[in-house]
Amino acid sequence: MKRKGVFLLLMMAMTLLLTSCWSKKELTDLAIVSAMGIDETKDGRFHLTLQIINPGNVAGGMQGGGGSQSPPITIYSASGDNIVEASRRASGRISRRLYYAHTNLVVVGEKLARKEGLNTLIDGLDRDPEFRNTSTLVIAKNSTAADLVKTLTPVDKIPANKVLKTLEFTERKWGENVKTSLQEVMKSIESPGRGTVVSGFRLVGNPQQAQKLDNLQESAPAATLRASGIAVLKQGKLVDWLYGKPARGTVWILDKIQGTDININWAGKKEAIAYQTVRQKTSISAQVKNGKPHISVYTRAEGDIGDMEVPVDITNPKVITKIEQSVRKEIKKELRVAIKRAQKNKTDILGFGEVVHRTRPNQFKKLKTEWNDVYFPKLDVDITVEAYVRRAGLRNKSFLSGVKENQK
C-alpha cells in the first residue's frame, strides 16, 4: 500500500511538471530580427535599427499579393538612452514581439564606435538571455549602421546573410578580413593589454537607392554592400582602419588566415607568379629578459602555384627553392608591416601581451599597466617564415614556355 502511495505521488508530481505550455512562442506572434544596427543620435542617445524578416516574401520568391513585388525584410527603428529602452520603444511600432534569438549580425556605426566605443552597448546585448553572444559584429565604414541594415542585396535575399557569407568567404579566400563574434570582442576587451579587431563593411552607392527594390532589378546593382578593411579598437574605441598588407599581416599573425594569394616578382616582372596557400599555421612565443619582453613569431605555409606570367621551369628543384625563398620574404614583409602599424597605434591587436601574460604571468603583472603605451611600441619581435611549394596545378611546364618555343 505504501508503495502505491509513493507511485501515485510521483505521478502527480510529474503531471504538474509536464502540463501546460507556459513558455510557448507562436510564430505568428514573433517578429524575427536578423540584424541590428546601432548608431548615436545628435543628442547622444542610441538609435536602434532592426532588420526584420518577412517570412512570406522570403519563402515566396519576393512575390507579393496581386503580382506586386515586396521586400524580404522590413525595417523598424527607435531611439533610447540605452539599448533596452530603444528596443522597448521599437516594440510600440510593430504588431509582433521582437525576437532576437536569430539575430546573427550587429552593425555599429563608425561615429559611435569612434566616439563612445563598444563598451557602453555590449553589456545590454550580453545580458539579454535571448540574444546570442555568437552574433557577428561589424563596423559601418564611412556610413551609419542604419544605412547598412536597410540595404537590400541580390542573391542573398536577407541582407544579414549577405554580410555574414561575404566575411566567411573573404576570410577563407583572401585574408584581409576576419569574422569576429560579440563574444570574441568581449574577451579581447577584457584581456589585459589586448586590442581588438573587427571587420568593416561599407555601402557602395546611394543609400536611398540601396533601399529600393529597383536596385535589385539590375544585373549590376547601383548600390551594394562590400567588406572594407579591419577596424582597430583600443579599449573598445575605434582608433584606426587597416587595409591591404597591414590587414592581411594582422590576420596572419592572429592565425586566422584560411587561404590567400601571394604574388612575387620574377625575371624582372612584378607580381609574375601567384602562390596560393593551402595550409598555414602561425605560433607566437614570448620571453622576458632583464625586465624586457621579447616576442618570436613563427609562420609555416604550404601552397600551390596558381599562375605564372613568365616562362618558368618549375621542374628544376633550384627554381622551386628560389620561389619558396621569394614567398617567405614577401610573407615576412607583410608580418613586419602589420607589427609596425600596431606599434604605431600603441594597440596590441596581435595578442603579444596575452602570450606574455600566459607564459610569464608574474612578470607581466609589472608590465600590464603600461603595456600598450610603453612596452608594446618598443617590443623586439623576431619573425621566422617557412614556405613550401607542394603542387603546380594541372601542368608543370609553363604554357608561356610553349608559346615562346613556337615563336622561335
ZANUVEX-543677 format. One record per residue (C-alpha): x, y, z; residue in three letters; residue number from 1. Coordinates in nm, 4 decimals, decimal comma. Example, Ala and Ser with C-alpha at 12.3 -4.5 7.8 and 13.67 -1.06 7.14 Angstrom:
2
X Y Z resn resi
1,2300 -0,4500 0,7800 ALA 1
1,3670 -0,1060 0,7140 SER 2
end
This chain:
408
X Y Z resn resi
0,0000 0,0000 0,0000 MET 1
0,2836 0,2357 0,0867 LYS 2
0,4471 0,1619 -0,2494 ARG 3
0,1246 0,2535 -0,4326 LYS 4
0,1084 0,5834 -0,2440 GLY 5
0,4640 0,6757 -0,3389 VAL 6
0,3934 0,5839 -0,7031 PHE 7
0,0760 0,7946 -0,7049 LEU 8
0,2595 1,0922 -0,5529 LEU 9
0,5346 1,0592 -0,8149 LEU 10
0,2786 1,0523 -1,0976 MET 11
0,1063 1,3638 -0,9614 MET 12
0,4402 1,5480 -0,9412 ALA 13
0,5277 1,4520 -1,2985 MET 14
0,1849 1,5657 -1,4164 THR 15
0,2353 1,9078 -1,2607 LEU 16
0,5785 1,9441 -1,4192 LEU 17
0,4786 1,8332 -1,7689 LEU 18
0,1477 2,0134 -1,8120 THR 19
0,0923 2,3463 -1,9804 SER 20
0,2996 2,5380 -2,2379 CYS 21
0,3817 2,8418 -2,0277 TRP 22
0,6850 2,9333 -2,2418 SER 23
0,5291 2,8764 -2,5847 LYS 24
0,6042 3,1200 -2,8676 LYS 25
0,3696 3,1212 -3,1643 GLU 26
0,5435 3,2029 -3,4937 LEU 27
0,2576 3,4328 -3,5896 THR 28
0,3318 3,6427 -3,2801 ASP 29
0,7069 3,6839 -3,3449 LEU 30
0,8999 3,9436 -3,5431 ALA 31
1,2299 3,7671 -3,6206 ILE 32
1,5188 4,0151 -3,6089 VAL 33
1,8007 3,9124 -3,8452 SER 34
2,0265 4,2159 -3,7947 ALA 35
2,0598 4,5079 -3,5572 MET 36
2,2168 4,8454 -3,6346 GLY 37
2,3295 5,0762 -3,3551 ILE 38
2,4088 5,4456 -3,4097 ASP 39
2,4424 5,7564 -3,1970 GLU 40
2,1903 6,0396 -3,2302 THR 41
2,2823 6,4071 -3,2236 LYS 42
2,1765 6,4322 -2,8591 ASP 43
2,3958 6,1356 -2,7581 GLY 44
2,1269 5,8646 -2,7414 ARG 45
2,1288 5,5206 -2,9007 PHE 46
1,9438 5,4790 -3,2305 HIS 47
1,8415 5,1194 -3,2983 LEU 48
1,7618 4,9931 -3,6489 THR 49
1,6108 4,6445 -3,6709 LEU 50
1,6077 4,4283 -3,9842 GLN 51
1,3019 4,2052 -3,9551 ILE 52
1,2355 3,9106 -4,1867 ILE 53
0,9136 3,8930 -4,3873 ASN 54
0,8719 3,5116 -4,3899 PRO 55
0,6148 3,5022 -4,6720 GLY 56
0,8255 3,7155 -4,9039 ASN 57
1,1427 3,5132 -4,8410 VAL 58
0,9720 3,1790 -4,8990 ALA 59
0,7511 3,3035 -5,1801 GLY 60
1,0236 3,4317 -5,4070 GLY 61
0,9686 3,8043 -5,3488 MET 62
0,6190 3,7937 -5,4980 GLN 63
0,3533 3,9734 -5,3008 GLY 64
-0,0222 3,9795 -5,3449 GLY 65
-0,1671 4,0907 -5,6744 GLY 66
0,1564 4,0227 -5,8621 GLY 67
0,3413 4,3128 -5,6960 SER 68
0,6841 4,2739 -5,5506 GLN 69
0,7550 4,3094 -5,1807 SER 70
1,0893 4,3284 -4,9968 PRO 71
1,2095 4,0276 -4,7939 PRO 72
1,2707 4,2482 -4,4896 ILE 73
1,1041 4,5332 -4,3044 THR 74
1,2917 4,7994 -4,1097 ILE 75
1,1850 4,9377 -3,7723 TYR 76
1,3833 5,1880 -3,5683 SER 77
1,3675 5,3695 -3,2367 ALA 78
1,5918 5,5711 -3,0041 SER 79
1,6597 5,5497 -2,6335 GLY 80
1,9073 5,6297 -2,3590 ASP 81
2,0219 5,2671 -2,3724 ASN 82
1,9762 4,9583 -2,5903 ILE 83
1,6955 4,8156 -2,3767 VAL 84
1,4915 5,1363 -2,3897 GLU 85
1,5353 5,1687 -2,7650 ALA 86
1,4236 4,8072 -2,8149 SER 87
1,1181 4,8570 -2,5940 ARG 88
1,0244 5,1729 -2,7826 ARG 89
1,0531 4,9877 -3,1149 ALA 90
0,8002 4,7301 -2,9931 SER 91
0,5374 5,0065 -2,9957 GLY 92
0,5675 5,0302 -3,3744 ARG 93
0,5183 4,6648 -3,4648 ILE 94
0,2318 4,4249 -3,4086 SER 95
0,4555 4,1357 -3,3060 ARG 96
0,7021 4,0558 -3,0292 ARG 97
1,0620 4,1298 -3,1234 LEU 98
1,2534 3,8025 -3,1250 TYR 99
1,6350 3,8283 -3,1048 TYR 100
1,7312 3,4594 -3,0916 ALA 101
1,8088 3,4618 -3,4662 HIS 102
1,9954 3,7932 -3,4724 THR 103
2,3247 3,6897 -3,6316 ASN 104
2,4598 4,0351 -3,7147 LEU 105
2,5241 4,3512 -3,5123 VAL 106
2,6339 4,6621 -3,7029 VAL 107
2,7825 4,9586 -3,5146 VAL 108
2,8079 5,2994 -3,6796 GLY 109
3,1581 5,4419 -3,7242 GLU 110
3,0715 5,7618 -3,5365 LYS 111
2,9528 5,5688 -3,2311 LEU 112
3,2486 5,3283 -3,2428 ALA 113
3,4984 5,6141 -3,2611 ARG 114
3,3403 5,8473 -3,0059 LYS 115
3,1751 5,6297 -2,7395 GLU 116
3,3157 5,2866 -2,8216 GLY 117
3,1548 4,9472 -2,7800 LEU 118
3,1826 4,9073 -2,4032 ASN 119
2,8638 5,1004 -2,3304 THR 120
2,6445 4,8870 -2,5534 LEU 121
2,7938 4,5389 -2,5124 ILE 122
2,6556 4,4870 -2,1607 ASP 123
2,2946 4,5227 -2,2753 GLY 124
2,3460 4,2710 -2,5552 LEU 125
2,5324 4,0194 -2,3409 ASP 126
2,2853 4,0420 -2,0519 ARG 127
1,9816 3,9505 -2,2637 ASP 128
1,9266 3,5707 -2,2308 PRO 129
1,7606 3,5601 -2,5738 GLU 130
2,0386 3,7381 -2,7623 PHE 131
2,3284 3,5291 -2,8997 ARG 132
2,6777 3,6377 -2,7991 ASN 133
2,7991 3,4401 -3,1024 THR 134
2,6480 3,7045 -3,3318 SER 135
2,8966 3,8621 -3,5727 THR 136
2,9951 4,2239 -3,5070 LEU 137
3,0965 4,4656 -3,7844 VAL 138
3,1682 4,8400 -3,8026 ILE 139
2,9961 5,0538 -4,0674 ALA 140
3,2718 5,2294 -4,2653 LYS 141
3,2000 5,5913 -4,3685 ASN 142
2,8287 5,5457 -4,3053 SER 143
2,5712 5,4798 -4,0391 THR 144
2,4712 5,1359 -3,9232 ALA 145
2,1155 5,2184 -4,0297 ALA 146
2,2204 5,2584 -4,3941 ASP 147
2,3849 4,9151 -4,3953 LEU 148
2,0941 4,7398 -4,2250 VAL 149
1,8407 4,8961 -4,4642 LYS 150
2,0271 4,7907 -4,7803 THR 151
1,8611 4,5267 -4,9970 LEU 152
2,1006 4,2754 -5,1516 THR 153
2,0881 4,0491 -5,4588 PRO 154
2,1464 3,6698 -5,4495 VAL 155
2,1046 3,6557 -5,0699 ASP 156
1,7543 3,7820 -5,0010 LYS 157
1,8226 3,8525 -4,6341 ILE 158
2,0916 4,1270 -4,6188 PRO 159
2,2317 3,9946 -4,2892 ALA 160
2,3189 3,6676 -4,4643 ASN 161
2,4967 3,8614 -4,7394 LYS 162
2,7277 4,0252 -4,4841 VAL 163
2,7960 3,7014 -4,2956 LEU 164
2,8695 3,4969 -4,6084 LYS 165
3,0901 3,7692 -4,7542 THR 166
3,3004 3,7733 -4,4376 LEU 167
3,3182 3,3944 -4,4338 GLU 168
3,4367 3,3588 -4,7924 PHE 169
3,6733 3,6567 -4,8000 THR 170
3,8353 3,5224 -4,4824 GLU 171
3,8667 3,1822 -4,6475 ARG 172
3,9977 3,3017 -4,9850 LYS 173
4,1701 3,6393 -4,9376 TRP 174
4,2536 3,7009 -4,5729 GLY 175
4,2131 4,0776 -4,5331 GLU 176
3,9013 4,0453 -4,3177 ASN 177
3,8136 3,8482 -4,0096 VAL 178
3,4768 3,7306 -3,8832 LYS 179
3,4551 3,8402 -3,5193 THR 180
3,1761 3,7471 -3,2804 SER 181
3,0438 3,9572 -2,9955 LEU 182
3,1896 3,7041 -2,7520 GLN 183
3,5384 3,7373 -2,9054 GLU 184
3,5195 4,1165 -2,8842 VAL 185
3,4274 4,0944 -2,5169 MET 186
3,7187 3,8603 -2,4432 LYS 187
3,9632 4,0889 -2,6232 SER 188
3,8442 4,3972 -2,4357 ILE 189
3,8658 4,2162 -2,1012 GLU 190
4,2078 4,0673 -2,1750 SER 191
4,4901 4,2680 -2,0103 PRO 192
4,6793 4,4821 -2,2600 GLY 193
4,4866 4,3482 -2,5599 ARG 194
4,3413 4,5435 -2,8528 GLY 195
4,0519 4,4283 -3,0685 THR 196
3,9981 4,3835 -3,4429 VAL 197
3,6577 4,3909 -3,6105 VAL 198
3,5821 4,3774 -3,9824 SER 199
3,4430 4,6823 -4,1529 GLY 200
3,1621 4,6972 -4,4087 PHE 201
3,0684 4,9866 -4,6309 ARG 202
2,7838 5,0834 -4,8577 LEU 203
2,8940 5,1493 -5,2139 VAL 204
2,6451 5,3766 -5,3911 GLY 205
2,3459 5,5869 -5,2954 ASN 206
2,1903 5,4890 -4,9585 PRO 207
1,8432 5,5826 -5,0810 GLN 208
1,8785 5,3698 -5,3931 GLN 209
2,0074 5,0771 -5,1848 ALA 210
1,6740 5,0548 -5,0021 GLN 211
1,4635 5,0210 -5,3188 LYS 212
1,3642 4,7027 -5,4978 LEU 213
1,4506 4,8726 -5,8269 ASP 214
1,8152 4,8384 -5,7277 ASN 215
1,7816 4,4585 -5,7468 LEU 216
1,6340 4,4620 -6,0964 GLN 217
1,9750 4,5409 -6,2485 GLU 218
2,2459 4,2856 -6,3258 SER 219
2,4990 4,5238 -6,1682 ALA 220
2,3192 4,6932 -5,8750 PRO 221
2,3984 5,0634 -5,8373 ALA 222
2,4281 5,0262 -5,4602 ALA 223
2,5656 4,7266 -5,2729 THR 224
2,7485 4,6181 -4,9572 LEU 225
3,1193 4,5395 -4,9541 ARG 226
3,3723 4,4195 -4,6953 ALA 227
3,6083 4,7066 -4,6193 SER 228
3,9198 4,6540 -4,4098 GLY 229
3,9685 4,5879 -4,0414 ILE 230
3,8768 4,8249 -3,7599 ALA 231
4,1312 4,8595 -3,4786 VAL 232
3,9769 4,9094 -3,1351 LEU 233
4,1671 5,0298 -2,8301 LYS 234
3,9804 4,9939 -2,5019 GLN 235
3,6667 4,9420 -2,7089 GLY 236
3,7051 5,2581 -2,9198 LYS 237
3,7847 5,2781 -3,2908 LEU 238
4,1332 5,4237 -3,3480 VAL 239
4,2403 5,3089 -3,6968 ASP 240
4,1495 5,1205 -4,0149 TRP 241
4,3723 4,8585 -4,1779 LEU 242
4,3702 4,7700 -4,5476 TYR 243
4,5858 4,5643 -4,7813 GLY 244
4,9105 4,4218 -4,6447 LYS 245
4,8762 4,5597 -4,2882 PRO 246
4,5311 4,3969 -4,2675 ALA 247
4,6409 4,0617 -4,4087 ARG 248
4,9583 4,0617 -4,1977 GLY 249
4,7455 4,1189 -3,8873 THR 250
4,5109 3,8314 -3,9735 VAL 251
4,8153 3,6138 -4,0446 TRP 252
4,9734 3,6780 -3,7046 ILE 253
4,6373 3,6118 -3,5380 LEU 254
4,6493 3,2685 -3,7086 ASP 255
4,3138 3,3256 -3,8770 LYS 256
4,4328 3,3050 -4,2365 ILE 257
4,2474 3,0220 -4,4095 GLN 258
4,3672 3,0938 -4,7609 GLY 259
4,5190 3,3767 -4,9627 THR 260
4,7323 3,4632 -5,2645 ASP 261
5,0940 3,5833 -5,2521 ILE 262
5,2361 3,7438 -5,5675 ASN 263
5,6128 3,7506 -5,6194 ILE 264
5,8390 3,9165 -5,8747 ASN 265
6,0260 3,7028 -6,1272 TRP 266
6,2657 3,7701 -6,4151 ALA 267
6,2210 4,1463 -6,3895 GLY 268
5,8393 4,1320 -6,3979 LYS 269
5,6446 4,2464 -6,0941 LYS 270
5,3980 4,0031 -5,9370 GLU 271
5,4737 3,7470 -6,2089 ALA 272
5,3985 3,4329 -6,0049 ILE 273
5,0901 3,3735 -5,7911 ALA 274
5,1359 3,1471 -5,4889 TYR 275
4,8079 3,0359 -5,3310 GLN 276
4,8226 2,8995 -4,9789 THR 277
4,6579 2,5704 -4,8862 VAL 278
4,7719 2,5247 -4,5257 ARG 279
4,9257 2,7744 -4,2890 GLN 280
4,9955 2,7939 -3,9180 LYS 281
5,1284 3,0760 -3,7008 THR 282
5,2533 3,0424 -3,3440 SER 283
5,3823 3,3062 -3,1013 ILE 284
5,6195 3,2601 -2,8094 SER 285
5,7425 3,5083 -2,5522 ALA 286
6,0354 3,5596 -2,3184 GLN 287
6,1217 3,8270 -2,0644 VAL 288
6,4920 3,9124 -2,0355 LYS 289
6,6178 4,1744 -1,7901 ASN 290
6,2631 4,3014 -1,7461 GLY 291
6,2121 4,3471 -2,1214 LYS 292
5,9712 4,1249 -2,3181 PRO 293
6,0803 3,9569 -2,6394 HIS 294
5,8422 3,8016 -2,8932 ILE 295
5,9070 3,5340 -3,1557 SER 296
5,6609 3,4750 -3,4417 VAL 297
5,6826 3,1536 -3,6438 TYR 298
5,4772 3,1017 -3,9590 THR 299
5,4673 2,7961 -4,1814 ARG 300
5,2833 2,7976 -4,5156 ALA 301
5,2221 2,5345 -4,7803 GLU 302
5,0682 2,6170 -5,1145 GLY 303
5,0379 2,5723 -5,4874 ASP 304
5,1457 2,7739 -5,7888 ILE 305
4,8298 2,9305 -5,9260 GLY 306
4,9586 3,1420 -6,2137 ASP 307
5,2843 3,2225 -6,3963 MET 308
5,3059 3,5232 -6,6272 GLU 309
5,6621 3,4448 -6,7356 VAL 310
5,8196 3,1194 -6,8620 PRO 311
5,9485 2,9287 -6,5580 VAL 312
6,0970 2,5799 -6,5464 ASP 313
5,9412 2,4540 -6,2249 ILE 314
6,0691 2,1014 -6,2876 THR 315
6,4050 2,2341 -6,1696 ASN 316
6,4341 2,1925 -5,7883 PRO 317
6,6575 2,5014 -5,7693 LYS 318
6,3816 2,7123 -5,9272 VAL 319
6,1266 2,5822 -5,6748 ILE 320
6,3663 2,6663 -5,3903 THR 321
6,4062 3,0180 -5,5243 LYS 322
6,0276 3,0626 -5,5492 ILE 323
5,9894 2,9442 -5,1903 GLU 324
6,2520 3,1937 -5,0744 GLN 325
6,0710 3,4764 -5,2514 SER 326
5,7387 3,3762 -5,0928 VAL 327
5,8996 3,3663 -4,7470 ARG 328
6,0418 3,7123 -4,7992 LYS 329
5,7044 3,8526 -4,9066 GLU 330
5,5159 3,6976 -4,6141 ILE 331
5,7777 3,8210 -4,3676 LYS 332
5,7457 4,1718 -4,5108 LYS 333
5,3680 4,1712 -4,4554 GLU 334
5,4032 4,0477 -4,0985 LEU 335
5,6613 4,3178 -4,0266 ARG 336
5,4342 4,5887 -4,1732 VAL 337
5,1435 4,4702 -3,9550 ALA 338
5,3580 4,4771 -3,6402 ILE 339
5,4921 4,8266 -3,7138 LYS 340
5,1398 4,9574 -3,7742 ARG 341
5,0108 4,8110 -3,4474 ALA 342
5,3070 4,9556 -3,2577 GLN 343
5,2441 5,2971 -3,4150 LYS 344
4,8842 5,2838 -3,2892 ASN 345
5,0078 5,1692 -2,9461 LYS 346
4,7418 4,8983 -2,9596 THR 347
4,8326 4,5323 -2,9155 ASP 348
4,5777 4,3801 -3,1522 ILE 349
4,8227 4,0959 -3,2231 LEU 350
4,7886 3,9361 -2,8805 GLY 351
5,1570 3,9613 -2,7856 PHE 352
5,0715 4,0791 -2,4343 GLY 353
4,8330 3,7901 -2,3922 GLU 354
5,1137 3,5464 -2,4793 VAL 355
5,3460 3,7093 -2,2234 VAL 356
5,0661 3,7000 -1,9651 HIS 357
5,0034 3,3310 -2,0333 ARG 358
5,3676 3,2203 -2,0268 THR 359
5,5136 3,4707 -1,7767 ARG 360
5,2188 3,5768 -1,5551 PRO 361
5,4239 3,7062 -1,2627 ASN 362
5,6456 3,9197 -1,4830 GLN 363
5,3531 4,0502 -1,6867 PHE 364
5,1903 4,1929 -1,3717 LYS 365
5,4679 4,4550 -1,3685 LYS 366
5,4142 4,5373 -1,7362 LEU 367
5,0392 4,5292 -1,7987 LYS 368
4,9514 4,8805 -1,6790 THR 369
5,1893 5,0360 -1,9330 GLU 370
5,1926 4,7549 -2,1882 TRP 371
5,0201 4,9330 -2,4796 ASN 372
5,1771 5,2749 -2,4284 ASP 373
5,5330 5,1888 -2,3187 VAL 374
5,6410 4,8283 -2,3734 TYR 375
5,4493 4,7186 -2,6836 PHE 376
5,5629 5,0067 -2,9129 PRO 377
5,9301 4,9237 -2,8382 LYS 378
5,8903 4,5475 -2,8476 LEU 379
6,1569 4,3387 -3,0221 ASP 380
5,9952 4,0820 -3,2497 VAL 381
6,1743 3,8006 -3,4350 ASP 382
5,9916 3,6649 -3,7396 ILE 383
6,0594 3,3232 -3,8891 THR 384
5,8748 3,2155 -4,2034 VAL 385
5,8792 2,8815 -4,3817 GLU 386
5,7003 2,8454 -4,7155 ALA 387
5,6834 2,5430 -4,9434 TYR 388
5,5503 2,4762 -5,2912 VAL 389
5,3565 2,1492 -5,2897 ARG 390
5,1841 2,1420 -5,6280 ARG 391
5,1861 2,3245 -5,9622 ALA 392
4,8266 2,2772 -6,0703 GLY 393
4,7435 2,0678 -6,3770 LEU 394
5,0711 2,1346 -6,5577 ARG 395
5,4407 2,1583 -6,4737 ASN 396
5,5718 2,3264 -6,7849 LYS 397
5,4540 2,6831 -6,8255 SER 398
5,2062 2,7499 -7,1067 PHE 399
5,4124 3,0559 -7,1947 LEU 400
5,7191 2,8389 -7,2444 SER 401
5,5427 2,6506 -7,5243 GLY 402
5,4304 2,9761 -7,6862 VAL 403
5,7818 3,1126 -7,6742 LYS 404
5,9258 2,7981 -7,8352 GLU 405
5,6738 2,8133 -8,1205 ASN 406
5,7648 3,1740 -8,1919 GLN 407
6,1308 3,0883 -8,2453 LYS 408
end
